[in-house]
Amino acid sequence: MTDLDQMQQELSAAIAAAPGLDALDAVRVRALGKQGQVTALLKSLGGMTPDERQTAGPRIHALREGVTAALADRKAALEAAALEAQLASETLDLTLPAPAAPMGSVHPVSQVMDELAEIFADLGFSVATGPEIEDDWHNFTALNIPESHPARAMHDTFYFPDDAARDGRRMLLRTHTSPVQIRTMTSQPPPIRIIAPGRTYRSDSDATHTPMFHQVEGLVIDRGIHLGHLKWTLETFVKAYFERDDIVLRMRPSYFPFTEPSAEVDVGYTLDKGRRVVGGAEPDGWMEILGSGMVHPNVIAACGLDPDEWQGFAFGCGIDRLAMLKYGMDDLRAFFDGDLRWLRHYGFAALDVPTLSGGVGA
Ligand code: DAH
């Protein structure tokens, strides 16, 4: 028996006897690795005379191929056996309770936005959106707030550097959701009924102001719209939102550049052990909740519509404040701290989708 035959037999035996994948790999390294027996034979071909190589070459190559094939076969067999064993040993008892999964919750701001969408959908409003990075035409000019208007200064605007201007318009972080009114009127024909919830930004920070906060805008444009429509819509909305019928609203004359006439709307509250609770037929006091009015003809005209044909009303209010009033939080900053304990306490279960029939906040 030649050395080659013997080596072949030994290696075949080792391969067949390898009890597992690690052991099999050790055999592979012993035969075919850099320092392996078969590798050494292959290297020796270089030092042979052409005649020697003629006879030894094919035999050495055949040995290498045989060993390689045997290794692959054994590997496949071992893997199949391992899978069999795993399948036989693993069972899944579907009657066991599911393991406790870490649970997220819906942030109160998202919850209130969902509630608003649900309430207004019932009144025929759809949800509109606009960019948070706005230009000063949409945020101010088209809303009847020209360059020199004092309201621009009141907004504590975050402006982008001048060289970020687009089409000659200065860019900024929108200071309110009102520019969505403009974007909606310039992109779809009336009649229009939308709400636009979203993020807004002002350079302001204390217990009741954060640089980023949330507003919702409402806009209706149609023929023959008047203050009565506005008042009914707001009353219907506030009653549905606070889930009480004994809500009293008070409209105070006010001023916004984009509405004429304008009104600030207060909701009556009653005192319950010193705490203000929204509602009660005979209020102990009033809290301001939103700004509103009839859309100014200049705004309608800026959007390319004829103000003699189309009228409308608009309103805007802070979502964070709405959430605080309904769910009893007293510090606005906690909304944005990302504190898990606060989120667990005030958050809502992900599957508790607000519905009017179920009670929007239930
Ligand atoms: N945009 C106003 C603000 O941020 C809120 C507002 C007031 C919106 C009256 C309106 C409105 O649409 O009619 O203070």
Residues whose N, C-alpha, C, O or C-beta is under 5 A from the ligand:
A	BS01	DAH	T175 H176 S178 G218 F256 T259 G291 S292 G293 A314 F315 G316
